[in-house]
Amino acid sequence: MEENTQNPLGKSQDEKVEEQKKAVKKDAKGLFRSGSTFLKELLDFRHDTDRESTIELIKADIPFKGATAWILICSIFIASIGLNANSIPVVIGAMLISPLMGPILGIGMSIAVNDIDTLRKSLVNFTVMVVLSILTAWLFFFLFPLKVESSELLARTKPDIRDVLIAFFGGLALIIARTKKGTIASVIFGVAIATALMPPLCTVGFGLAVGKYEYALGAMFLFTINTIFIALATFIVLKLLRFPMLRYANSAKRKLIARLVSFTAVLVMIPAIYTFVITLNQSKMEGDYDRFIAEEIDENPDLYLRKPIPDYDKKTIKLFFDGEITEATKSDLENEILKYENISDFNLIIRGNKARGIDQISKANDRYIVELNRLETENEALLDKVEDLKIRLALIETQLAEAQKVIPIDILPYNNIAKDAKIRFPDLSLLGYGEVLQSNFLKVDTVKVIFPQWKFQVSDSLNDVRNKDLREWITGELKADTLLVQ
């Protein structure tokens, strides 16, 4: 009976704890399932896919002739002008009208759905587009007299890991927008800007026109990166969405085409992976190199780096310093570079120049002397100006003191004049009087001024007449030489 009183349900404390644990686990599982369902509904876009329309739209953008060719030529000219002028808005405008994206999507789509005919058309049209774009850009930069190596042009000559990521995710956004029911134009325009297919081709033409083939190769590498990863993103998305594979009546032909498409897909994947690895390693090496220069050399006040030359292919870094570089300093730099993982195996080639160092110090000393003389001259001129201002200020204070010696109003016959003025000029409602300072920048005079206010407004000519009569009368009463009416 005592047990039932303490625990009416007949359960021990351990059983209660175990039941609570099970309840918590059940709630957690329910919460997890709810979260999973929410995320699935949020991120799943398969239900909103229009497969037939997507394939038709991509195929419609592949052909390259007539108006499309002229649009490409115009966009290349616009992009070349924008790059030459270093104008980002102009370059963006060229990218928006460029038709280059169509064949690239066609390549990715045809590989994904086993469509060898579309793949062949896409490759042919893409090749023609690229050749025509490079020729157009070359013609512009060859004929245009201003061949400026702008920052926008040079930015397309050295791709890095960020360009790979931009191309891949831009391609994902574009093909997802294409597969959605109803085209998302803003997304397509945004991807056209982000993937930046036009500027690299213009830079290739620039490099060929000015004879700097390393620029052309770097820009072509960037364009290749963009192309491969846009096509790869298209291939992946269409495979995930399970677009139907194209089937052929002839089984032998079907197998052959499937093998060719699979082989092409592997060929696309290999350079994509290789490009990603190469650009990733290049970016890591450049990052460590910049950190090494900034932390170990620029922050050292005893080192005067004149010119660094990194060679990532040969894994060498040449450092040319002004002044003599001791063996201890060389050893220290060689030890410090080991801290930077991606360039730790680079060979440091350090060159100093004692004569150059003395020459630099002498030139710096000469510059300091010239600067000191300039500052002393400016200081003397400023002191002269200060003295001149002091003299002018004293003169102005004297003139102001003289001007402030005004005859008090109460000794003037102002009250009588005001009463007589009211009688003589009935329209006068208010009459003010005062003395002001007036200067012609040679001397300062005190001038008497009256301020009449009339009851009724009249034309300017009549107003001038009554002001004139009032001034002449008061001038006679005050016996003033000069009297102004305001």
Residue, then its C-alpha position, 0 to 999 in steps of 0.5 A: m500500500e505504501e508503494n501505491t501511495q508514492n507512485p500511483l501508476g506503479k512505475s519506478q523513477d527509472e522508467k519515468v526517465e526512460e519514457q521522457k527520453k523516448a518522448v524527446k527523441k520522438d519530438a527530435k525526429g519529428l522536428f528533423r522530418s519537418g525541417s527536411t520536408f521544408l528544405k526539400e520543398l524550398l530547394d527542389f525545382r524539379h516540379d517546375t521544370d519544362r523539359e520539352s520547352t527547355i530543349e527547344l529554347i536551347k536549340a533555338d539559340i544555337p544557329f548562328k547566321g544573319a542577324t545573330a552574326w551582326i549582333l555578335i559583331c556589334s557586341i564585340f565592337i562595343a566591348s572592345i571600345g569599353l575595354n579600351a576606354n576602361s568603361i565597365p558600363v559599356v562592357i556590361g552593355a556589350m555582354l547583355i546583347s552577346p549571343l555567345m551563350g547559346p552554343i555553349l548551352g547547346i554543347g552541355m545539353s546535347i552531351a546530357v541527352n545523347d544528341i550527337d547532331t545537336l552537339r555537332k551543330s553547337l560545336v560548329n556554330f561555337t567555333v565560328m562565333v569564337v573565330l569571328s569574335i577574335l577577328t572583329a576584336w583584332l580588327f578594331f585594336f589593329l586599326f584604332p590608334l589608341k592601344v591602351e593597356s587598360s586595367e579592364l583588359l589586363a584583368r582578363t589575362k590572368p585567370d584564377i580560382r574565382d573565375v572558375l567558380i564564377a563560370f560554374f555557378g553562373g552556368l548553374a544559374l543560367i540552366i536552372a533559369r532555362t529549365k523553369k517554366g517561363t524564362i527568368a530574363s533577369v537571371i539570364f542577363g545576370v549570368a551573361i554579365a557574371t560569366a563575362l564571355m565577351p571581354p576575354l575574346c576582345t582581350v585575345g584580339f588585343g593581344l594579337a593586334v599589339g603583338k603581346y601573345e601572352y595576353a592572348l593566351g591568358a585571355m583565351f585560357l579564361f574564355t576556355i574556363n568559362t566555356i567548359f564550366i558553363a557547359l559542365a554546369t548545364f550537363i550536371v543540371l540536366k542529368l539531375l533533372r533526368f532529361p530523357m536521353l535521345r533514342y535511335a531506331n538503329s541499335a548499333k548507331r544508338k550504342l555508337i552515339a552513346r559512346l561518342v557522347s560519353f567520350t565527349a563528356v569525359l573529354v570535357m570533364i578532364p580539362a575542367i578538373y585540370t583547369f580547376v586544379i591548376t587555377l586553384n594551385q596558382s591562386k594559392m601560390e600567388g596568395d602566399y607570394d603576396r603574403f611573403i613580400a608584404e610580411e617579410i620584405d615590405e615590413n622590414p625597414d632595412l630592405y629596399l625592394r626594387k623589383p620582384i619577379p616570380d615565376y610560378d612555372k619554374k618555381t623561382i622568385k627573383l628579388f632585386f634590392d637597392g643596397e647591399i644584401t648580407e649573407a645573413t639577410k639572404s639566409d633569413l629570407e630563405n628560412e622565412i619562405l619555408k613558412y609559406e606552404n605553397i611556395s616553400d619549395f621555390n628557389l629564391i634568387i636575391r640580388g643586391n646593389k651596393a652602388r645602387g644603394i649609395d646612389q639611392i641614398s644620395k638621391a633621397n638626400d638631395r630630394y630632402i634638401v630640395e623639399l626643405n628649401r621649398l618649405e623654408t621659402e613657403n614659410e617665409a612667404l607665409l610670415d610676410k603675409v601674416e605681417d601684411l595682414k597685421i598691418r591691414l587689420a590695424l588700419i581697418e580697426t583705426q578706420l572703424a573707430e573713426a567711423q563709429k564716432v557718429i553724431p548721436i541721433d538725439i542732437l539732430p532735428y529728427n523729430n521735427i523733420a519727421k513731423d514736417a515730412k508727414i505733413r508735406f508727404p501724406d502718403l508717408s507711413l514710416l520714415g527711418y534715418g541712419e548713418v552707414l559706412q561706405s567705401n570705394f576701397l580707397k577710403v571709408d566715408t559716413v553717409k546719411v541714409i533715409f528709409p521711407q515707407w509709403k502707404f500705397q504702391v505706385s509705379d517705379s517711375l512715380n516712386d522715383v519721383r516722390n523719393k527724389d522730392l523727399r530726398e531733396w527736401i530732407t537734404g535741405e533740412l539736414k544741410a547734408d552734402t550726401l543723402l541716400v534713399q533706400 
